[in-house]
Amino acid sequence: MNRLGPRPWMTAPATRAVIAALQAAGGPDAARFVGGCVRDALLERDGPDMDIDVATPLTPDAVVLALTGAGLKAVPTGIAHGTITAVAHGRPVEITTLRRDVATDGRHAVVAFTDDWAEDAARRDFRLNALYADPDGRLHDPTGCGIDDARAGRVVFVGDPQTRIREDYLRILRFFRFFAHYGRGPADAAAVAACGALTSGLASLSAERVSKELLKLLAAPDPRPAVRLMETTGILAALLPEAGSPVRFEGLVALGADGADPVLRLAALLDGPVGDAVGRRLRLPNRVRDRLAQACTPDPELSPALDAAAVRRAVWRSGAEAVGDRMRLARAVWSSEAWPGLLAIADHWTPPSFPVTGDDVVAAGAPPGPEVGRILKALQDAWLDADFQPDRAALLARLRTVLARGPTW
């Protein structure tokens, strides 16, 4: 019999408290761990802080009563779909009532609650995600294939792939995301064919759901096989018409020095200064969109021929993050032993503040008005060209000397 070994998250006080509350209300089979926590524990990819999901035949109302009766907090995070979040010892545990789909529209499902574990498994996306474990670690595999799939690195839909995708077209991206994180060897041919045939359904999804799934995919240790499949099936072009040659993306991941950064990898897929447009279309958070736009902005001056002073000037003007991102993207297609040293400067050098203000320029004798800004800019350029070496006293002395020669800088 398949059984999980003792896992810290299974025996944590918060987990035990939630399981005990459900079992007190519904008996020994009132709670099983489900989905990702079971899959990752089976593959020994889990950790003490991982998300814990529990399935139960108890109705949502019964779950709330069970939790509150045990002195635990119950938050109705998705009660229409049967999900209650229990909070025990300061830690959340998501509890979902067993469900079956009544109606689907390619984005959302109308569900009915059930006490049949097999029905609940039948509505899940992939067999390796349709796994359950008793509180003592005993595994349940209703599809009969989930355990073997997880161990073999196979991502296979539960039942007919096209049926599963038509229920929620996001499952196209979820297939490639799970293949990127868990797949080994060739992808399941039926799944790939179904994803390719139903690509048009992606247009019905919200931008937020798409971008969240895409960034999770790109955060895989090596997403290249999944992205190649997306390209050959036409899914990448449908999702990112701005995508260019995969050479830069492939090179970036191959270097292994990008920290599996999904935003930088997204920038590597794009062709030209399109980061802002892509970020807006995908409705990325403002901070992420701005970073993507900066990374995709061409900077012809960035090359391995730069000296340290030039890198410092670039960082001062554009910011360390933008310069570091652009350098990493350039390095992906332009090999040079100079890049690591230049990147170290961009990542670790702290830019100083320019020590002269407009008030200083006026105090030195310049007439107030637009000329002050021009003088300040010229002085700042001289400071940058001198590699930030002149201090405030030296800059003010130069300012007074130049102003003494005439009314303008």
Secondary structure, 3 states (H helix, E strand, C coil): CCECCCCHHHHCHHHHHHHHHHHHHHCCCCCEEECHHHHHHHCCCCCCCCCCEEEECCCHHHHHHHHHHCCCEEEEEEHHHCEEEEEECCEEEEEEECEEEEEECECCEEEEECCCHHHHHHCCCEHHHCCEECCCCEEECCCCCHHHHHHHCCCCECCCHHHHHHHECHHHHHHHHHHHHHCCCCCCHHHHHHHHHCHHHHHHCCHHHHHHHHHHHHCCCCCHHHHHHHHHCCHHHHHCCCECCCHHHHHHHHHCCCCCCHHHHHHHHECCCCHHHHHHHCCCCHHHHHHHHHHHCCCCCCCCCCCHHHHHHHHHHHCHHHHHHHHHHHHCCCCCCCHHHHHHHHHHCCCCCCCCCHHHHHHCCCCCCHHHHHHHHHHHHHHHHCCCCCCHHHHHHHHHHHHHCCCCC
